[in-house]
């Protein structure tokens, strides 16, 4: 299962529960007392998801590995390609 399908599955399950609570299909004293929180809970979840996404992006940016050997090898390959093109008559 791809990540997209996982997110769609979880989102649709949460949305189904939320719709049943807001629509009044489930009756309970606790639900009636906390209806204001239930109504704004999707907004809260979107804000929390945004904070999670920003945190993950920043964490992975700050812990990104630097590959010095690969950079040196890439520079050598670029110089080799330039020399090869120069030998074949391409000038810039």
C-alpha positions in Angstrom: 0.0 0.0 0.0 1.4 3.4 -1.0 1.6 6.3 1.4 -1.1 8.1 -0.5 -3.5 5.2 0.0 -2.6 5.0 3.7 -3.3 8.8 4.1 -6.6 8.5 2.2 -7.7 5.5 4.2 -7.0 7.2 7.6 -8.5 10.5 6.5 -11.7 8.9 5.2 -12.1 6.8 8.4 -11.6 9.9 10.6 -14.0 11.9 8.3 -16.6 9.2 8.6 -16.5 9.3 12.4 -16.6 13.1 12.5 -19.6 13.2 10.1 -21.4 10.7 12.3 -20.8 12.7 15.4 -21.8 16.0 13.8 -24.8 14.6 12.0 -26.2 13.3 15.3 -26.1 9.6 14.4 -24.3 8.9 17.7 -26.0 10.1 20.8 -24.2 10.4 24.1 -24.0 13.0 26.9 -20.2 13.4 26.4 -20.7 14.2 22.7 -23.4 16.8 23.4 -21.2 18.5 26.0 -18.2 18.7 23.7 -19.9 19.5 20.4 -18.0 22.8 20.0 -14.6 20.9 20.1 -15.9 18.3 17.7 -16.9 21.0 15.2 -13.5 22.7 15.2 -11.5 19.5 15.5 -10.7 19.3 11.7 -9.2 22.7 11.8 -7.1 21.7 14.8 -6.0 18.5 13.0 -4.9 20.5 9.9 -2.9 22.9 12.0 -1.2 19.9 13.8 -0.5 18.2 10.5 1.1 21.4 9.2 3.3 21.6 12.3 4.3 18.0 11.9 5.2 18.5 8.2 7.3 21.6 9.0 9.1 19.7 11.8 9.9 16.7 9.6 11.2 18.9 6.8 13.4 21.0 9.1 14.7 17.9 10.9 15.6 16.1 7.7 17.2 19.3 6.3 19.4 19.8 9.4 20.4 16.1 9.5 21.2 15.8 5.8 24.4 13.9 5.1 27.2 15.6 3.3 29.0 13.2 0.9 32.5 14.7 0.2 33.7 11.7 -1.7 30.7 11.8 -4.1 31.2 15.5 -4.6 34.9 15.1 -5.6 34.0 12.2 -7.9 31.2 14.2 -9.6 33.6 17.1 -10.2 36.1 14.8 -11.7 33.5 13.3 -14.0 32.4 16.8 -15.1 36.0 17.8 -15.9 36.4 14.5 -17.8 33.2 15.2 -19.8 34.3 18.8 -20.6 37.7 17.5 -21.8 35.9 14.8 -23.9 33.6 17.4 -25.5 36.5 19.7 -26.1 38.4 17.0 -27.9 35.4 16.3 -30.1 35.4 19.9 -31.2 32.7 21.5 -29.0 33.9 24.8 -27.7 32.2 27.3 -25.3 
